[in-house]
Amino acid sequence: MAATGTEKQGDESVKAFYVSTPIYYVNDAPHLGHAYTTVAGDVLTRWHRQRGEKVWYLTGTDEHGQKIMRTAEANGVTPQEWCDKLVEEAWKPLWEHLDIGHDDFIRTTEKRHTDRVQEFVQDLYDKGEIYKGGYEGPYCVGCEEYKLPGDLIEDEQGVKLCPIHKKPVEILKEENYFFKLSAYGPKLLEFYEANPDFIQPESARNEVVNFVKQGLQDLSISRSTFDWGIPIPWDDKHVIYVWVDALLNYATAVGYGADQAKFEATFPANVHLVGKDILRFHAVIWPAMLMAQGLPVPGKVAANGWLMVGGEKMSKSNLTGIKPQDLTSHFGVDAYRWYFLRAIAFGSDGSFSWEDFTARYTSELANDYGNLASRVAAMVGKYFDGALPEATAAGDAEQAIQDGLAKAVAESDRKIGEELDFQGGILAVFDFVKQVNGYITEQEPWKVAKDDSPEGRARLATILYTAAESLRAVAVLLNPVMPETSRKLWESLGAEAGLGALADQPLADAARWGQLPVGATVTKGAVLFPRLEEPKKDA
């Protein structure tokens, strides 16, 4: 689903807030780990859109390299046929299913990409940044990467294994072209020093800095032992190393070499979201390539942790891959989007279990949030025939709610919008939800309703307006995280008629009190978070 909004029609001289996911290998269907990073990027870009900013969100697929060639051969089809099938039948449908609002989906087999990659590499060659040489070393096909001997682990028989895929490496010897990466070590260290937030989290930054300080080797940027890749323009016996090809998607997708106005209005990315296993490519090789070409370096590379099942990184090769649809069919899409960002601190490893998801869904979504929305709508319907009453008897309790909302807005905006602390931002909103629940419990509107005096009616009206207005703000704050649920709540509160579309409500304005119009029709719609059925299978 491509995102829409007036922000895209703006002046191209205004730099977009540009966020990218990794482009994912299409050797198999996507699993929870892929979806985790992509949902995080979607929440981040929706958040900035709701700030009123111009935004560009890029995702896509990495379709060259030996791993994909071998997968296609094993399935009896050409690599292009394999990629076409997986992209159209697995990857794009999942992003649509998860309500991902990307602006572009790039495939590295597209001509708009392959032509520009050849131009970029040719330019580096012409500048003397690339030379011909030979290389022999341990190579992991799964990572599409030569490994340093110190990176390898051994099995019980002493066989050298890739530490990520736990599979034997292959010793490759071939004539290659090399990029003078070693020359950029000092420049990179100087850049890291001047831009301490470039790599996040801090543990990832420390890892990269220590790696570069040990001294960089020149990077082999071509392969001659297989042909599934973009040919080297001056030597068609070689194809461009898949990682050089892949990293360049962040430039080719936004007009590099083809649309200079778009390129200048978008590039470089403000945030590259990556898995920590591909951190070095993005924090070392990618900025070095850009420096060599005289192009600006990205604002931030944020490495998320691994999703773990049974102590193992979730992946197809470890047989722990779980389809996102296995969870959305049980919990719903919005709860899925919420859970992983709420349960796991972004940047840290986190374990998934059905039990934890079920417990958090029941406690926080159904009991705290969903029940609050249901109770407020029911009481407005019961005591005021569904017409939102006017608050005329506000006191200290209501002021405390307004203060709590202001805090929630400021904290969630800082944590999600600036710090990429999705968990902290979501918890700030849910702390406010709990405060409103506590307010209703303390004010006991069901008891106040027994007082038919003008004072009693005014107090009851004030309590229910305060609760409904709080929910109005919660719908705005949670719209980037749970868009479908927020839309249902927005409609239930009668906010559309008086305030306009939910997506057009500025985050900065969310704490301004008294926006819900008096007399708005409040309806009790479907339960936001239905009671869970018992799962049909164990996981």
C-alpha positions in Angstrom: 0.0 0.0 0.0 1.6 3.3 -1.0 1.2 6.1 1.4 -0.9 9.1 0.4 -1.1 12.6 1.8 -0.7 16.2 0.9 2.9 16.2 2.2 4.0 14.5 -1.0 2.8 17.4 -3.2 5.1 19.9 -1.5 8.0 21.9 -2.7 10.9 19.6 -3.8 13.3 22.1 -2.3 12.1 20.8 1.1 14.2 17.8 2.2 12.1 14.7 2.9 12.4 12.8 6.1 13.7 9.6 4.3 13.6 6.2 6.0 14.7 2.9 4.5 14.5 -0.7 5.5 17.1 -3.2 4.2 16.1 -4.6 0.9 15.4 -8.2 1.6 16.7 -11.3 0.0 14.0 -13.1 -1.9 15.4 -16.6 -1.4 12.3 -17.4 0.6 9.1 -15.9 2.0 9.3 -13.2 4.7 9.2 -14.1 8.4 8.7 -12.2 11.6 12.2 -10.7 11.6 11.6 -9.0 8.2 8.2 -7.7 9.3 9.6 -6.4 12.6 12.0 -4.0 10.8 9.4 -3.0 8.2 6.7 -2.2 10.7 9.1 -0.1 12.7 9.9 1.9 9.7 6.2 2.3 8.9 5.5 3.5 12.4 8.4 6.0 12.3 7.3 7.4 8.9 3.7 7.6 9.9 4.7 9.4 13.0 6.7 12.0 11.0 3.8 12.3 8.5 1.5 13.0 11.4 3.9 15.8 12.4 3.1 17.3 9.1 6.5 16.6 7.5 7.4 15.6 4.0 8.3 11.9 4.2 9.7 9.2 2.0 9.7 5.5 3.0 11.5 3.0 0.9 11.6 -0.8 1.1 12.2 -3.5 -1.5 14.0 -6.7 -2.5 17.6 -7.7 -3.1 17.5 -10.1 -6.1 21.0 -10.8 -7.2 23.8 -13.0 -5.9 24.8 -16.6 -5.5 22.3 -17.5 -2.8 19.3 -16.6 -4.9 20.8 -18.3 -8.0 21.2 -21.5 -6.1 17.7 -21.3 -4.6 16.2 -20.8 -8.0 18.2 -23.7 -9.5 17.0 -25.9 -6.6 13.4 -25.0 -7.5 13.9 -25.6 -11.2 13.3 -22.1 -12.4 15.5 -19.1 -13.6 16.6 -16.6 -10.9 14.4 -13.9 -12.4 11.4 -16.2 -12.4 12.0 -17.1 -8.8 12.3 -13.4 -7.8 9.2 -12.5 -9.7 7.2 -15.2 -8.0 8.4 -14.4 -4.5 7.9 -10.7 -4.8 4.4 -10.8 -6.2 3.1 -13.8 -4.2 4.8 -13.3 -0.8 6.6 -10.0 -0.2 4.3 -7.3 -1.6 1.1 -9.0 -0.3 2.5 -9.2 3.2 3.4 -5.5 3.3 -0.1 -4.7 2.1 -1.6 -7.1 4.7 0.4 -5.4 7.5 -0.8 -1.9 6.4 2.8 -0.8 5.4 2.6 2.6 3.9 5.8 2.6 1.8 6.3 5.3 -0.9 8.4 3.0 -3.1 9.3 -0.7 -3.4 12.5 -1.1 -5.4 13.7 -4.4 -6.9 17.4 -4.6 -7.8 16.6 -6.3 -11.1 14.8 -3.2 -12.3 16.5 -1.2 -15.1 16.2 2.0 -13.1 18.5 0.4 -10.6 20.9 -1.7 -12.7 21.8 1.1 -15.1 22.6 3.5 -12.3 24.7 0.9 -10.4 26.8 0.4 -13.5 27.3 4.2 -13.8 28.2 4.5 -10.1 30.8 1.7 -10.2 32.2 3.0 -13.6 32.7 6.4 -12.0 34.6 5.0 -9.1 36.8 3.0 -11.5 37.5 6.1 -13.6 38.5 7.9 -10.4 41.0 5.2 -9.5 39.0 3.9 -6.5 38.8 0.4 -8.0 41.6 -1.9 -9.1 42.0 -5.5 -10.2 43.4 -8.2 -7.9 43.0 -11.7 -6.6 41.5 -13.0 -3.4 41.2 -16.3 -1.5 39.3 -16.8 1.7 36.3 -18.3 3.5 33.0 -17.3 1.9 29.4 -17.6 3.3 26.9 -17.9 0.5 24.1 -17.1 3.0 25.7 -13.8 4.0 27.1 -13.2 0.4 30.3 -12.2 2.2 33.9 -13.2 2.6 34.5 -13.9 6.3 37.6 -13.0 8.4 39.1 -16.2 10.0 38.4 -14.7 13.4 34.7 -14.4 12.7 34.2 -18.1 12.2 33.0 -20.7 14.7 33.7 -24.5 14.6 31.3 -27.4 15.0 32.2 -30.6 16.9 34.2 -31.9 14.0 36.2 -28.8 13.7 34.5 -27.6 10.5 34.5 -23.8 10.1 31.0 -22.4 10.2 29.4 -19.0 9.5 28.5 -17.7 13.0 25.1 -16.4 11.7 23.9 -19.2 9.5 25.7 -22.1 11.3 26.7 -23.6 8.0 30.1 -24.5 6.6 31.9 -21.7 4.7 33.4 -22.3 1.2 37.0 -21.4 0.4 36.8 -19.3 -2.7 39.7 -18.2 -4.9 39.0 -15.8 -7.7 40.2 -12.8 -9.6 38.2 -9.8 -8.6 38.0 -6.0 -8.7 38.6 -4.2 -5.4 37.4 -1.0 -3.9 40.0 0.9 -1.9 38.1 0.6 1.3 41.2 0.6 3.4 41.9 4.2 2.5 38.7 5.3 4.2 39.4 4.0 7.7 40.7 7.3 9.1 37.9 9.3 7.4 35.3 7.0 8.8 36.7 7.2 12.3 36.8 11.0 12.0 33.1 10.9 10.8 32.0 8.6 13.7 33.7 11.0 16.2 32.0 14.0 14.8 28.6 12.3 14.5 28.2 10.1 17.7 24.6 9.4 16.9 25.3 8.0 13.4 25.2 4.4 14.6 22.6 3.3 17.1 22.4 1.7 19.6 25.6 2.6 21.4 26.7 -1.0 21.6 26.5 -1.2 17.8 28.5 2.0 17.5 31.2 0.6 19.7 31.4 -2.6 17.6 31.8 -0.7 14.4 34.4 1.7 15.7 36.5 -1.1 17.1 36.2 -3.0 13.9 37.4 0.0 11.8 40.2 0.8 14.3 41.7 -2.7 13.6 42.3 -1.6 10.0 40.1 -2.2 7.0 40.9 -4.4 4.1 40.1 -3.4 0.5 36.7 -4.7 -0.6 36.2 -7.2 -3.4 33.4 -5.7 -5.4 33.0 -8.3 -8.2 32.5 -12.0 -8.7 33.6 -14.1 -11.6 32.5 -17.6 -10.5 28.8 -17.0 -11.3 26.8 -14.7 -13.6 23.6 -13.8 -11.7 24.3 -10.1 -11.1 24.9 -6.8 -12.8 27.8 -7.0 -15.2 30.9 -4.9 -14.5 30.6 -2.3 -17.3 34.3 -2.5 -18.4 34.6 -6.3 -17.9 31.6 -8.4 -18.5 33.3 -11.5 -17.2 32.6 -10.1 -13.8 29.3 -9.2 -12.0 29.1 -6.6 -9.3 29.3 -7.8 -5.7 25.7 -8.2 -4.5 26.2 -5.9 -1.5 27.6 -3.0 -3.6 24.6 -3.5 -5.9 22.2 -3.7 -2.9 23.4 -0.7 -0.9 23.1 1.5 -4.0 19.3 1.0 -3.9 19.1 3.8 -1.4 20.4 6.2 -4.0 18.9 4.7 -7.2 15.4 4.6 -5.8 15.3 8.3 -5.2 16.6 9.4 -8.6 20.4 9.1 -8.5 21.6 9.7 -12.1 18.1 10.1 -13.4 16.1 12.7 -11.5 18.4 15.2 -9.9 15.6 17.3 -8.3 14.1 14.3 -6.6 17.6 13.1 -5.5 18.5 16.4 -3.9 15.1 16.6 -2.2 15.4 13.1 -0.7 18.9 11.8 -0.4 20.6 10.9 1.9 18.4 8.9 4.2 17.7 10.3 7.6 17.5 6.8 9.0 18.6 3.4 7.6 16.8 0.7 9.6 18.9 -2.5 9.5 19.3 -5.8 11.3 22.5 -6.0 13.4 23.9 -8.7 11.2 24.2 -6.3 8.3 25.4 -3.4 10.4 29.0 -3.3 9.0 27.8 -3.1 5.4 25.7 0.0 6.2 28.0 1.7 8.7 31.3 1.0 7.0 31.1 0.1 3.3 28.1 2.3 2.5 29.5 5.6 3.9 32.9 4.9 2.4 31.4 4.4 -1.0 29.5 7.7 -0.7 32.6 9.5 0.5 34.5 8.1 -2.5 31.8 9.5 -4.8 31.6 12.9 -3.0 28.0 12.2 -1.9 26.5 13.0 1.5 26.4 10.3 4.2 23.2 9.2 5.8 22.0 10.7 9.1 21.7 7.5 11.1 22.1 3.8 10.8 19.9 2.1 13.5 20.4 -1.6 14.1 17.6 -3.5 15.6 18.2 -6.7 17.5 17.2 -10.2 16.6 13.9 -11.9 17.3 14.7 -15.1 19.1 12.7 -18.3 19.4 14.1 -21.0 21.7 17.3 -19.0 22.0 17.9 -19.0 18.3 17.8 -16.1 15.9 14.6 -16.3 13.9 15.4 -17.2 10.3 14.6 -19.8 7.7 18.0 -21.4 7.9 17.5 -22.1 11.6 14.0 -23.4 11.0 12.5 -20.9 13.4 10.8 -18.7 10.9 7.2 -18.0 11.8 4.9 -16.4 9.2 3.4 -13.1 10.4 0.1 -14.3 9.1 0.2 -17.1 11.8 -0.1 -14.3 14.3 -2.3 -11.7 12.6 -5.0 -14.4 12.0 -5.1 -14.9 15.8 -4.4 -11.4 17.3 -5.2 -9.1 14.4 -3.0 -6.8 12.3 -3.0 -3.8 14.6 -2.2 -5.9 17.7 0.7 -7.5 15.7 2.1 -4.1 14.8 1.8 -2.9 18.4 3.2 -6.0 20.1 6.7 -6.3 18.8 7.5 -2.6 19.2 6.0 -2.5 22.7 7.4 -5.8 24.0 11.0 -5.4 22.7 13.3 -2.4 23.2 14.4 -1.5 19.7 18.1 -2.2 19.3 18.0 -5.2 21.7 17.4 -8.9 21.1 14.0 -10.0 22.1 12.2 -13.4 22.5 8.8 -14.1 21.1 6.2 -16.4 22.6 2.5 -16.9 22.2 2.1 -16.7 25.9 3.6 -13.3 26.2 1.7 -11.9 23.3 -1.5 -13.3 24.7 -0.9 -11.8 28.2 0.0 -8.4 26.9 -2.9 -8.3 24.4 -5.4 -9.2 27.2 -4.0 -6.9 29.8 -3.0 -3.8 27.9 -5.1 -3.8 24.7 -8.3 -5.5 25.7 -8.6 -4.6 29.4 -6.9 -1.2 29.5 -7.4 0.4 26.1 -10.3 -1.4 24.5 -12.4 -1.5 27.7 -11.9 2.2 28.3 -13.2 3.0 24.9 -16.1 0.7 25.3 -17.1 2.0 28.8 -16.9 5.7 27.8 -19.1 5.1 24.6 -21.6 3.1 26.6 -22.0 5.7 29.3 -22.4 8.6 26.9 -25.0 6.5 25.2 -26.8 5.6 28.4 -26.7 9.0 30.2 -26.7 11.5 27.3 -28.4 9.5 24.5 -25.1 9.4 22.6 -24.5 13.1 22.4 -21.2 14.3 23.8 -22.0 16.6 26.8 -20.3 19.8 27.6 -17.7 19.9 30.5 -18.7 22.8 32.8 -17.5 21.5 36.2 -13.8 20.8 35.7 -11.6 20.8 38.7 -8.2 19.4 39.9 -8.9 15.9 38.7 -9.5 17.1 35.2 -6.5 19.3 35.3 -4.4 16.3 36.2 -5.7 14.5 33.1 -4.8 17.4 30.9 -1.3 17.5 32.4 -1.0 13.8 31.9 -1.9 14.1 28.3 0.6 16.9 27.7 3.3 14.7 29.2 2.3 11.7 27.1 2.4 13.8 23.9 5.8 15.3 24.6 7.3 12.0 25.8 6.0 9.8 23.0 7.0 12.4 20.3 10.5 12.6 21.6 11.0 8.9 22.1 9.5 7.7 18.8 10.1 10.7 16.6 13.7 11.4 17.7 15.1 8.6 19.7 13.6 5.6 17.8 12.5 4.3 21.2 9.3 2.8 20.1 8.7 0.9 23.3 9.2 4.0 25.4 6.9 6.1 23.2 4.1 3.4 23.2 4.4 3.0 27.0 4.1 6.8 27.5 0.7 6.6 25.7 -0.5 3.6 27.6 0.5 5.1 30.9 -1.9 7.9 30.0 -4.6 5.3 29.2 -4.1 3.8 32.6 -4.3 7.3 34.2 -7.7 7.8 32.4 -8.9 4.5 33.6 -7.9 5.4 37.1 -9.7 8.7 36.8 -13.0 7.0 35.9 -12.6 4.5 38.7 -12.1 7.4 41.2 -14.8 9.6 39.8 -17.4 6.8 39.7 -19.7 8.3 37.0 -22.2 5.5 37.5 -22.8 6.8 41.0 -22.7 10.5 40.0 -25.5 9.6 37.5 -27.9 8.9 40.3 -27.7 12.6 41.3 -30.4 14.3 39.1 -29.5 17.8 40.3 -28.0 20.4 37.9 -24.8 20.1 39.7 -24.8 16.3 39.5 -25.6 16.4 35.7 -22.8 18.9 35.2 -20.3 16.8 37.0 -21.3 13.6 35.1 -21.0 15.5 31.8 -17.6 16.8 32.8 -16.3 13.3 33.7 -17.5 11.8 30.4 -16.3 14.7 28.2 -12.9 14.4 29.9 -12.7 10.7 29.2 -13.9 11.0 25.6 -11.5 13.9 24.9 -8.7 11.8 26.3 -9.6 9.1 23.9 -9.5 11.6 21.1 -5.9 12.3 21.8 -5.1 8.6 22.2 -6.5 7.9 18.8 -4.1 10.5 17.3 -1.1 9.3 19.2 -1.6 5.6 18.4 -2.6 6.2 14.8 0.9 5.5 13.5 1.1 2.3 15.5 -2.5 0.9 15.1 -4.1 2.8 12.2 -7.2 0.6 11.8 -8.0 0.6 15.5 -7.4 4.3 15.8 -9.8 4.9 12.8 -12.5 2.9 14.5 -12.1 4.8 17.7 -12.1 8.1 15.8 -15.4 7.2 14.2 -16.9 6.0 17.5 -16.1 9.4 19.1 -17.8 11.2 16.2 -14.6 13.1 15.6 -14.5 12.9 11.8 -17.5 15.2 11.4 -16.1 17.9 13.7 -12.4 17.6 13.3 -11.8 16.0 9.9 -9.7 12.9 9.0 -7.6 11.3 11.7 -4.4 11.3 9.5 -4.7 15.1 9.2 -4.5 15.7 13.0 -1.1 17.1 13.9 0.7 15.4 16.7 1.9 18.7 18.1 -1.8 19.7 18.5 -2.9 16.4 20.2 -2.6 17.8 23.7 -4.7 20.9 23.0 -7.7 20.4 25.2 -11.3 20.7 24.2 -11.2 19.7 20.5 -14.0 17.2 20.5 -17.1 19.2 19.6 -19.9 19.2 22.2 -22.9 17.3 20.8 -20.8 15.0 18.7 -22.5 11.6 18.2 -20.7 9.0 20.2 -21.5 5.4 19.2 -20.4 2.1 20.7 -19.0 0.3 17.7 -17.4 -3.2 17.5 -15.1 -4.1 20.3 -11.6 -2.8 19.5 -9.8 -5.9 20.8 -12.1 -9.0 20.9 -11.5 -11.8 23.4 -9.0 -14.2 21.9 -10.0 -17.7 20.8 -7.7 -20.6 21.8 -5.1 -21.0 19.1 -5.7 -24.0 16.9 -2.1 -25.1 16.9 0.9 -25.0 19.3 3.8 -22.7 18.4 
